[in-house]
Amino acid sequence: MNNKVNIGIDGIQRNKERDLEISQDIASVFSGPTGVQVLKYLRSITIEMVHGPNVASEELRHHEGQRYIVGLLEQRIAHAHRSKK
């Protein structure tokens, strides 16, 4: 087992095997029809949401944090799929 520490998708240092395990677990959760629909919903209320010029700074920062989490989930799912190839 390779215990080399690397920087994961989320910017956290952990060994490569653990990082891949996290990605595979997340991909598993969102792989079924219900998970696909949940991720689609989360994407629709975060990444696809557009704010106008009058959005408050605090609200925008809160929303960007939500976008980051959904984007991270999508990156983890892609990472899991890439690792299977």
C-alpha positions as CSV (number, residue, x, y, z in Angstrom):
1,M,0.0,0.0,0.0
2,N,1.3,3.4,-1.0
3,N,1.1,5.8,2.0
4,K,2.4,8.8,0.0
5,V,0.6,12.0,1.0
6,N,-0.8,13.9,-1.8
7,I,-3.2,16.9,-2.2
8,G,-6.7,15.7,-2.9
9,I,-9.4,17.2,-5.0
10,D,-10.6,19.1,-1.9
11,G,-7.1,20.5,-1.1
12,I,-6.7,18.3,1.9
13,Q,-3.5,16.2,2.3
14,R,-4.2,12.4,2.6
15,N,-2.8,9.3,1.0
16,K,-3.9,8.5,-2.5
17,E,-5.8,5.4,-1.7
18,R,-8.0,7.2,0.9
19,D,-8.6,10.1,-1.5
20,L,-9.8,7.6,-4.1
21,E,-11.9,5.8,-1.6
22,I,-13.7,9.1,-0.7
23,S,-14.4,9.7,-4.4
24,Q,-15.7,6.2,-4.9
25,D,-18.0,6.4,-1.9
26,I,-19.4,9.7,-3.2
27,A,-19.9,8.3,-6.7
28,S,-21.7,5.3,-5.2
29,V,-24.1,7.5,-3.2
30,F,-25.0,9.5,-6.3
31,S,-24.9,6.6,-8.9
32,G,-28.5,5.4,-8.7
33,P,-31.6,7.2,-10.1
34,T,-32.4,8.9,-6.8
35,G,-28.8,10.1,-6.3
36,V,-28.8,11.5,-9.9
37,Q,-32.0,13.4,-9.2
38,V,-30.7,14.8,-5.9
39,L,-27.4,15.9,-7.5
40,K,-29.4,17.5,-10.4
41,Y,-31.6,19.4,-7.8
42,L,-28.5,20.5,-5.8
43,R,-26.9,21.8,-9.1
44,S,-30.1,23.7,-10.0
45,I,-30.2,25.6,-6.7
46,T,-26.4,26.3,-6.6
47,I,-24.3,26.2,-9.7
48,E,-27.1,27.1,-12.2
49,M,-28.5,29.9,-9.9
50,V,-27.8,33.4,-11.1
51,H,-27.8,36.5,-8.9
52,G,-28.4,40.0,-10.0
53,P,-26.3,43.1,-9.3
54,N,-28.1,43.9,-6.1
55,V,-27.1,40.7,-4.2
56,A,-25.6,41.3,-0.8
57,S,-22.0,40.4,-0.3
58,E,-22.8,38.0,2.6
59,E,-25.5,36.3,0.5
60,L,-23.1,35.9,-2.4
61,R,-20.4,34.4,-0.2
62,H,-22.9,32.0,1.3
63,H,-24.1,30.9,-2.2
64,E,-20.5,30.5,-3.5
65,G,-19.8,28.1,-0.6
66,Q,-22.8,26.1,-1.6
67,R,-21.6,26.0,-5.2
68,Y,-18.2,24.9,-4.1
69,I,-19.6,21.9,-2.2
70,V,-21.8,20.8,-5.2
71,G,-18.8,21.3,-7.6
72,L,-16.6,19.2,-5.3
73,L,-19.2,16.4,-5.3
74,E,-19.2,16.5,-9.1
75,Q,-15.4,16.5,-9.2
76,R,-15.3,13.5,-6.8
77,I,-17.7,11.6,-9.0
78,A,-15.6,12.3,-12.1
79,H,-12.5,11.2,-10.2
80,A,-14.1,7.9,-9.3
81,H,-15.1,7.3,-12.9
82,R,-11.6,8.2,-14.2
83,S,-10.0,5.8,-11.7
84,K,-12.0,2.8,-13.1
85,K,-10.5,3.3,-16.5
